[in-house]
Amino acid sequence: MNSFTRFDTLKLGLTMFALFFGAGNMIFPPLLGQQAGTQTWITLAGFLITGVGLPYLGVIAVTMSGNQLSDLAGKASPLFAMIFPLVVYLALGPFFGVPRTATVSFEIAVSPFVPDSYTRLALVLFSILFFAVTIWLSLKPNKMVDRFGSILTPILLAIVTLIVLIGIVNPVGEAGLPQEPYSKDFFFKGFIEGYGTMDAMAALVFAIIVINAVKAKGITDRKAITSITMKAGTIAVIGLSLVYAGLAYLGMTSRSVAEGATNGGDILAKLAYALMGNNGLYLLGLAVTLACLTTSVGLVSASASYLSRVATAVSYKGFVFIISIFSTVVANIGLTQLLAVTIPVLVGIYPLAIVLIIFRLFHRLFRGYHEVYILGLIAAGVIGIFDMLSAFGLEWAPAVKVLGYLPLYTQGVGWILPAVVFGLIGYVIAAAQGKPRVEQQ
């Protein structure tokens, strides 16, 4: 481990920060703060669990399992190891995650300066340029840690810190009473909002970038890789938590200047203008573009790497172009419309990611039995599907009535207890059959 210095750990930590601090991370905390008002901090606590804690654990879970998401998913079954990673990579890649990086950048960095009549054209041109840069940076993934950890992340942190400090010293308003959807169950509302960052799932994707960065220093021992990842991840966790708290505070004080804003990007733009005029908009636009660009490159690079191994007829570079071009088209749907589709889908997928991560951390405790993973994932997945349909407004009354009896279901996390109970049933079944301990792989 001597070949991995403290400075290398710092760079890796800043790179992890940059990878996670993207589209959702900029737009959700301000909206949460504005709507939660005086209950912002307890709401933010729930948000940090799914927006920061789970991503950290997700990277650790993958490093403990092997080199990539399929190694972790394989703890359940070979079939799940094929299907789940593909769903995650497509969701985080061309269908939702990557396009959103461009739409958020445009919403904050460009939209305030463009007349309404030219917004559509401006979005088309901006998304083409944004993904052209993404392609250029993604074609050499081995340079990602140096570019992000040493150059882009420090610039990003400096700009965001400046904006937050000005907002704290000269607040534009005061916190008001909580508004819908934060009129009750503050903690759990924040917990669900943390889904929107997509970072718990992104962690399963970004882990391969982190692992490869450590291996590039000649370190191959899994325990050593996990140890380094935990240290670097702690740096990212601290940075993300502080930035989220600052952005939530800005949102909490924003009602007087951003009342009726439709998304967090709109709130940030109006806040930056209120705090520093056009200079604030320029700085914010640069910060958001850097944040979203680093995430876009990370997602495109990881997705292209995975898909090129699944579909070997297409090279890594080929998938970089395919994902980027497809994302350019999807991005032109617009931010608000894209979020309306993204959140319900995430509500359905996220429970699977969380169960997989948490179960992996307790792998030794239940002897690594596949039955524990399988039954726990089935329970969470079934309820997640109904939650997704409900989020799309496609509720089935009998199912809603039955599921309503589950603890925490009305808070949006009714899958927790069934996942645990069915996991325990899986353990009993495996133990009763006398199955040996599954060795950690």
CORNORJO-V602327 format. One record per residue. N is the residue number from 1. RES is the residue in one letter. SS is DSSP state (H for helix, E for strand, - for the rest). PHI is phi in whole degrees, 0 to 359 (* if undefined). BURIAL is b if it has 24 or more other ideal C-beta (glycine too) atoms within 12 Angstrom, else e. Layout:
N_RES_SS_PHI_BURIAL / N_RES_SS_PHI_BURIAL
This chain:
1_M_-_*_e / 2_N_-_297_e / 3_S_-_286_e / 4_F_-_253_b / 5_T_-_281_e / 6_R_H_297_e / 7_F_H_293_e / 8_D_H_298_b / 9_T_H_296_b / 10_L_H_297_b / 11_K_H_298_b / 12_L_H_294_b / 13_G_H_297_b / 14_L_H_292_b / 15_T_H_295_b / 16_M_H_299_b / 17_F_H_302_b / 18_A_H_296_b / 19_L_H_296_b / 20_F_H_278_b / 21_F_-_276_b / 22_G_-_234_b / 23_A_H_301_b / 24_G_H_297_b / 25_N_H_292_b / 26_M_H_275_b / 27_I_H_261_b / 28_F_H_281_b / 29_P_H_302_b / 30_P_H_297_b / 31_L_H_293_b / 32_L_H_300_b / 33_G_H_296_b / 34_Q_H_295_b / 35_Q_H_279_b / 36_A_H_282_b / 37_G_H_57_b / 38_T_H_294_e / 39_Q_H_258_b / 40_T_H_300_b / 41_W_H_290_b / 42_I_H_290_b / 43_T_H_293_b / 44_L_H_296_b / 45_A_H_300_b / 46_G_H_295_b / 47_F_H_298_b / 48_L_H_292_b / 49_I_H_295_b / 50_T_H_275_b / 51_G_H_269_b / 52_V_H_231_b / 53_G_H_299_b / 54_L_H_295_b / 55_P_H_302_b / 56_Y_H_300_b / 57_L_H_294_b / 58_G_H_297_b / 59_V_H_297_b / 60_I_H_298_b / 61_A_H_300_b / 62_V_H_290_b / 63_T_H_295_b / 64_M_H_289_b / 65_S_H_267_b / 66_G_-_160_b / 67_N_-_249_b / 68_Q_-_203_b / 69_L_H_301_b / 70_S_H_298_b / 71_D_H_294_b / 72_L_H_290_b / 73_A_H_297_b / 74_G_-_294_b / 75_K_-_297_b / 76_A_-_275_b / 77_S_-_190_b / 78_P_H_300_e / 79_L_H_295_e / 80_F_H_297_b / 81_A_H_293_b / 82_M_H_272_e / 83_I_H_281_e / 84_F_H_298_b / 85_P_H_301_b / 86_L_H_297_b / 87_V_H_299_b / 88_V_H_295_b / 89_Y_H_295_b / 90_L_H_289_b / 91_A_H_293_b / 92_L_H_282_b / 93_G_H_271_b / 94_P_H_289_b / 95_F_H_275_b / 96_F_-_227_b / 97_G_H_300_b / 98_V_H_295_b / 99_P_H_302_b / 100_R_H_294_b / 101_T_H_298_b / 102_A_H_285_b / 103_T_H_293_b / 104_V_H_293_b / 105_S_H_304_b / 106_F_H_295_b / 107_E_H_302_b / 108_I_H_261_b / 109_A_H_274_b / 110_V_H_241_b / 111_S_H_308_b / 112_P_H_298_b / 113_F_H_257_e / 114_V_-_247_e / 115_P_-_301_e / 116_D_H_306_e / 117_S_H_291_e / 118_Y_H_250_e / 119_T_H_300_e / 120_R_H_301_e / 121_L_H_297_e / 122_A_H_298_b / 123_L_H_296_b / 124_V_H_299_b / 125_L_H_294_e / 126_F_H_295_b / 127_S_H_296_b / 128_I_H_296_e / 129_L_H_295_b / 130_F_H_301_b / 131_F_H_280_b / 132_A_H_294_b / 133_V_H_293_b / 134_T_H_302_b / 135_I_H_300_b / 136_W_H_300_e / 137_L_H_286_b / 138_S_H_283_b / 139_L_-_289_b / 140_K_-_230_e / 141_P_H_296_b / 142_N_H_293_e / 143_K_H_263_e / 144_M_H_297_b / 145_V_H_298_b / 146_D_H_294_e / 147_R_H_294_b / 148_F_H_280_b / 149_G_H_291_b / 150_S_H_260_e / 151_I_H_239_e / 152_L_H_291_b / 153_T_H_296_b / 154_P_H_302_b / 155_I_H_296_b / 156_L_H_300_b / 157_L_H_298_b / 158_A_H_297_e / 159_I_H_292_b / 160_V_H_298_b / 161_T_H_298_e / 162_L_H_299_b / 163_I_H_297_b / 164_V_H_295_b / 165_L_H_297_e / 166_I_H_296_b / 167_G_H_293_b / 168_I_H_283_e / 169_V_H_290_e / 170_N_-_234_e / 171_P_-_298_b / 172_V_-_275_b / 173_G_-_188_b / 174_E_-_239_e / 175_A_-_289_b / 176_G_-_255_e / 177_L_-_289_e / 178_P_-_301_b / 179_Q_-_245_b / 180_E_-_299_e / 181_P_-_267_e / 182_Y_-_253_b / 183_S_-_283_e / 184_K_-_201_e / 185_D_-_50_b / 186_F_H_304_b / 187_F_H_300_b / 188_F_H_288_b / 189_K_H_296_b / 190_G_H_295_b / 191_F_H_302_b / 192_I_H_292_b / 193_E_H_299_b / 194_G_H_298_b / 195_Y_H_304_b / 196_G_H_299_b / 197_T_H_292_b / 198_M_-_63_b / 199_D_H_285_b / 200_A_H_296_b / 201_M_H_284_b / 202_A_H_298_b / 203_A_H_300_b / 204_L_H_294_b / 205_V_H_272_b / 206_F_H_288_b / 207_A_H_305_b / 208_I_H_295_b / 209_I_H_293_b / 210_V_H_295_b / 211_I_H_299_b / 212_N_H_295_b / 213_A_H_295_b / 214_V_H_289_b / 215_K_H_296_b / 216_A_-_298_b / 217_K_-_269_b / 218_G_-_88_e / 219_I_-_262_b / 220_T_-_238_e / 221_D_-_294_e / 222_R_H_297_e / 223_K_H_295_e / 224_A_H_294_e / 225_I_H_298_b / 226_T_H_296_b / 227_S_H_297_e / 228_I_H_297_b / 229_T_H_298_b / 230_M_H_296_b / 231_K_H_294_b / 232_A_H_295_b / 233_G_H_297_b / 234_T_H_297_b / 235_I_H_298_b / 236_A_H_296_b / 237_V_H_298_b / 238_I_H_297_e / 239_G_H_297_b / 240_L_H_297_b / 241_S_H_297_b / 242_L_H_294_b / 243_V_H_294_b / 244_Y_H_299_b / 245_A_H_298_b / 246_G_H_295_b / 247_L_H_294_b / 248_A_H_295_b / 249_Y_H_297_b / 250_L_H_301_b / 251_G_H_296_b / 252_M_H_299_b / 253_T_-_259_b / 254_S_-_262_b / 255_R_H_300_b / 256_S_H_290_e / 257_V_H_245_b / 258_A_H_225_b / 259_E_-_298_e / 260_G_-_82_e / 261_A_-_297_b / 262_T_-_273_e / 263_N_-_203_b / 264_G_H_296_b / 265_G_H_297_b / 266_D_H_297_b / 267_I_H_298_b / 268_L_H_299_b / 269_A_H_297_b / 270_K_H_292_b / 271_L_H_294_b / 272_A_H_300_b / 273_Y_H_293_b / 274_A_H_295_b / 275_L_H_278_b / 276_M_H_224_b / 277_G_-_68_e / 278_N_H_296_e / 279_N_H_299_e / 280_G_H_295_b / 281_L_H_294_b / 282_Y_H_296_e / 283_L_H_296_b / 284_L_H_297_b / 285_G_H_299_b / 286_L_H_294_b / 287_A_H_298_b / 288_V_H_295_b / 289_T_H_297_b / 290_L_H_297_b / 291_A_H_298_b / 292_C_H_288_b / 293_L_H_293_b / 294_T_H_297_b / 295_T_H_292_b / 296_S_H_300_b / 297_V_H_296_b / 298_G_H_298_b / 299_L_H_291_b / 300_V_H_296_b / 301_S_H_298_b / 302_A_H_294_b / 303_S_H_294_b / 304_A_H_295_b / 305_S_H_297_b / 306_Y_H_293_b / 307_L_H_296_b / 308_S_H_290_b / 309_R_H_278_b / 310_V_H_282_e / 311_A_-_250_e / 312_T_-_293_e / 313_A_-_290_e / 314_V_-_248_e / 315_S_-_282_e / 316_Y_H_303_b / 317_K_H_298_e / 318_G_H_299_e / 319_F_H_290_b / 320_V_H_302_b / 321_F_H_292_b / 322_I_H_298_b / 323_I_H_297_b / 324_S_H_293_b / 325_I_H_293_e / 326_F_H_297_b / 327_S_H_295_b / 328_T_H_299_b / 329_V_H_293_e / 330_V_H_296_b / 331_A_H_300_b / 332_N_-_281_b / 333_I_-_290_b / 334_G_-_108_b / 335_L_H_296_b / 336_T_H_299_e / 337_Q_H_292_e / 338_L_H_294_b / 339_L_H_295_b / 340_A_H_297_e / 341_V_H_268_b / 342_T_H_297_b / 343_I_H_302_b / 344_P_H_302_b / 345_V_H_295_b / 346_L_H_296_b / 347_V_H_302_b / 348_G_H_281_b / 349_I_H_272_b / 350_Y_H_304_b / 351_P_H_305_b / 352_L_H_297_b / 353_A_H_296_b / 354_I_H_294_b / 355_V_H_299_b / 356_L_H_299_b / 357_I_H_295_b / 358_I_H_295_b / 359_F_H_299_b / 360_R_H_298_b / 361_L_H_292_b / 362_F_-_254_b / 363_H_-_307_b / 364_R_-_296_e / 365_L_-_299_e / 366_F_-_254_b / 367_R_-_64_b / 368_G_-_70_b / 369_Y_-_299_b / 370_H_H_298_b / 371_E_H_299_b / 372_V_H_296_b / 373_Y_H_299_b / 374_I_H_299_b / 375_L_H_291_b / 376_G_H_297_b / 377_L_H_291_b / 378_I_H_298_b / 379_A_H_300_b / 380_A_H_293_b / 381_G_H_293_b / 382_V_H_297_b / 383_I_H_293_b / 384_G_H_298_b / 385_I_H_296_b / 386_F_H_295_b / 387_D_H_295_b / 388_M_H_295_b / 389_L_H_299_e / 390_S_H_296_b / 391_A_H_295_b / 392_F_-_274_e / 393_G_-_81_e / 394_L_-_248_e / 395_E_-_288_e / 396_W_-_251_e / 397_A_H_310_e / 398_P_H_301_e / 399_A_H_293_e / 400_V_H_299_e / 401_K_H_295_e / 402_V_H_293_e / 403_L_H_294_b / 404_G_-_299_e / 405_Y_-_280_e / 406_L_-_289_b / 407_P_-_301_e / 408_L_-_70_b / 409_Y_-_294_b / 410_T_-_294_e / 411_Q_-_274_b / 412_G_-_93_b / 413_V_-_231_b / 414_G_-_292_b / 415_W_H_282_b / 416_I_H_298_b / 417_L_H_296_b / 418_P_H_302_b / 419_A_H_297_b / 420_V_H_293_b / 421_V_H_298_e / 422_F_H_291_b / 423_G_H_297_b / 424_L_H_296_b / 425_I_H_299_e / 426_G_H_300_b / 427_Y_H_295_b / 428_V_H_298_e / 429_I_H_298_e / 430_A_H_294_b / 431_A_H_294_e / 432_A_H_295_e / 433_Q_-_275_e / 434_G_-_70_e / 435_K_-_289_e / 436_P_-_285_e / 437_R_-_301_e / 438_V_-_276_b / 439_E_-_294_e / 440_Q_-_289_e / 441_Q_-_236_e
